[in-house]
């Protein structure tokens, strides 16, 4: 990628929005203001981890400019040449156009269904992965406060080494990303539905990540407790 001036964005064939999810709607509004004045209309691709209702709000903003809109969701880390670990799922009437990026080294999979289908997939997948990471971190901290950290780690190593390996990788890698996951977990909570008790589970995970993000910036004690549990310090 190369940085360009804002006026050059309107000359692109596709504009992929990939930012912290809490900023997605704001970026759409500012990008649409530029696109509305432009002669050419890029395809606006909403790639952020936002819920279907947020996708529809963004789609409404984009529709006013005449730009085609694609709802998308990224599963996997930042892509590297030759890697197949990262997929961009796309949905909506213009999603087939995005599949052209398969010719340039990306992996784009077009989903049947409404423009929100890719968002629903992303919310569901991230709810499992990031939700489980939050659950593991929560119980490690609770065990530490309860004086059973060593016993819990030993039991996991004996009976569920797969879970301990997963958490040993995922929890430390979460520290620097937690600030981005706050809004994402709130979006997942909204996707689950305010009327369901499970909504509170993901809202609570968002508050945990909020606390971890603050802990990462301020060098407080919870990250230290998690590292000690996992023998990382």
Buried (B, 14 or more C-beta within 10 A) or exposed (E): EEEEEEEEBBEEEBBBBBEBBBBBBEBBEEBBEBBBEBEEBBBBBBBBBBBBEBBBBBBEBBEEBEBBBBBBBBBEEEBEEEEEEBBBBBBBEBBEBBBEBEEEEBBBBBBEEBBBBBBBBBBEBBBEEBBBBBBBBEBBBEBBEEEEBEEBBEEBEEEEEEEBEBBBEBBBEBBEBBBBBBBBBBBBBBBBEEEEEEBEBBBBBBEBBBBBBBBBEEEEEBBBBBBBBBEEE
